[in-house]
Structure formats: structure tokens, C-alpha cells
Amino acid sequence: MAWVIWPGFFGAFFLSLIATPLFTLAFTILKKPACRGLRYFNMTMMSGFINLFNPALHQYLVTAGMTQDSSTWQIMGNVVLHSQASMRGMLDAFVLLFYGFFIMIPLILFLKKPRLK
């Protein structure tokens, strides 16, 4: 049974060593003023799908027990859309980190071994 438990333990431990700095870096990127524009960009892109002619919206409203009055549009715009745009901004921050690491990996090839005296 130990052959199942110990690899899982060590895998989770080393994953936490990688994930903690990565999440910290992603959240730091999101706090910068340039990324606030990314959230508003995501909000405008997603708000195009919230209209009366979208059949998926009618299905969502019926499932959520809402009607098509002005308070519904306020809830959709301020609560649902804002949280989804923030999540999309976080995913965009991780994509930005991925491309940054992907570009920096070939630079390792240019590193030289230090000379020992």
C-alpha cells in the first residue's frame, strides 16, 4: 500500500512548491493597472452575448428562475459577468506566464558553465 501513498504524497508536495509561486505571480500580475483593462476588455467581449436574441440566455434565465426585467439585466451585468470576466482575466494571466516561461526556456542554452579555479 505504501507504493501508492508515498508517490502521491511526494507528487502533491512538489506540486505545491511549484503552484504557490506561480499563483502568487499570477495574482501580482492581475493587480497591475494594465491588467484592469484586460478585465474590462473581457467584460465588453462577454457582454455581447447577453441580449434578448440569444436562446442560451432564455434557457439560463428559466433555469435560474429569473424574468426579463431591468433588475435581471443589472444582476447579469454586475454579478455574473463581472465574476466571469475576472476569472477570464486570471486565466489570461496564466497564459501570459506560460508564454513568458516558454520564451525564456531557450535562454538556458546560452548559459555557460562557470570555470572552476
C-alpha positions in Angstrom: 0.0 0.0 0.0 3.0 2.3 0.6 3.8 2.2 -3.1 0.5 4.1 -3.7 0.6 6.6 -0.8 4.2 7.8 -1.0 4.3 8.8 -4.7 1.0 10.7 -4.2 2.4 12.4 -1.2 5.6 13.5 -2.8 3.8 14.5 -6.0 1.4 16.7 -4.1 4.3 18.2 -2.1 6.4 19.1 -5.1 3.3 20.4 -7.0 2.6 22.7 -4.1 6.2 24.0 -4.3 5.6 24.9 -8.0 2.0 26.1 -7.7 2.4 28.5 -4.8 4.9 30.9 -6.5 3.0 30.5 -9.8 -0.3 31.6 -8.2 1.5 34.4 -6.4 3.0 35.7 -9.6 -0.3 35.5 -11.4 -2.2 37.4 -8.7 0.6 40.0 -8.7 0.2 40.5 -12.5 -3.6 40.9 -12.1 -3.2 43.8 -9.6 -1.3 46.0 -12.1 -3.3 48.8 -13.8 -2.6 47.4 -17.3 -4.5 44.1 -16.4 -7.5 46.0 -15.2 -8.0 47.0 -18.8 -7.9 43.3 -19.7 -10.8 42.6 -17.3 -12.8 45.4 -18.9 -12.0 44.1 -22.3 -13.2 40.6 -21.2 -16.4 42.3 -19.9 -17.2 44.0 -23.1 -16.4 40.9 -25.1 -18.7 38.7 -22.9 -21.5 41.3 -22.7 -22.1 41.0 -26.4 -23.7 37.6 -25.7 -26.2 39.0 -23.2 -29.1 40.1 -25.4 -32.7 39.1 -26.0 -31.9 37.2 -29.2 -29.6 34.7 -27.6 -31.5 31.4 -27.0 -29.0 30.3 -24.4 -29.8 33.4 -22.3 -33.5 32.4 -22.2 -32.6 28.9 -21.0 -30.2 30.4 -18.4 -33.0 32.7 -17.1 -35.5 29.9 -16.8 -33.1 27.7 -15.0 -32.1 30.4 -12.6 -35.8 31.4 -12.0 -35.4 34.9 -13.3 -37.5 37.0 -15.7 -36.6 39.6 -18.3 -37.0 42.8 -16.3 -34.4 45.5 -15.6 -33.2 44.0 -12.3 -32.3 40.8 -14.2 -30.1 42.8 -16.6 -28.4 44.5 -13.6 -27.7 41.2 -12.0 -26.4 39.7 -15.2 -24.1 42.7 -15.8 -22.8 43.3 -12.3 -22.7 40.0 -10.7 -22.4 37.2 -13.2 -20.5 39.0 -15.9 -18.1 40.7 -13.5 -17.1 37.4 -11.9 -16.7 35.6 -15.2 -14.6 38.5 -16.6 -12.3 38.4 -13.5 -11.9 34.6 -13.9 -11.1 35.1 -17.6 -8.5 37.7 -16.6 -6.9 35.3 -14.2 -6.7 32.7 -17.0 -5.2 35.3 -19.3 -2.5 36.0 -16.6 -1.6 32.3 -16.5 -1.4 32.3 -20.3 0.9 35.3 -20.1 3.1 33.5 -17.6 3.2 30.4 -19.8 4.4 32.3 -22.8 6.9 34.1 -20.7 8.4 30.9 -19.4 8.2 29.3 -22.9 10.2 32.1 -24.4 12.8 32.1 -21.5 13.4 28.3 -21.7 15.7 28.5 -24.8 17.8 31.2 -23.0 19.0 28.4 -20.7 21.0 27.1 -23.7 23.0 30.3 -23.7 24.1 29.9 -20.1 27.8 28.9 -19.7 29.2 26.7 -17.1 31.3 28.7 -14.6 35.1 28.0 -14.7 36.5 26.3 -11.6 39.9 27.5 -10.5 
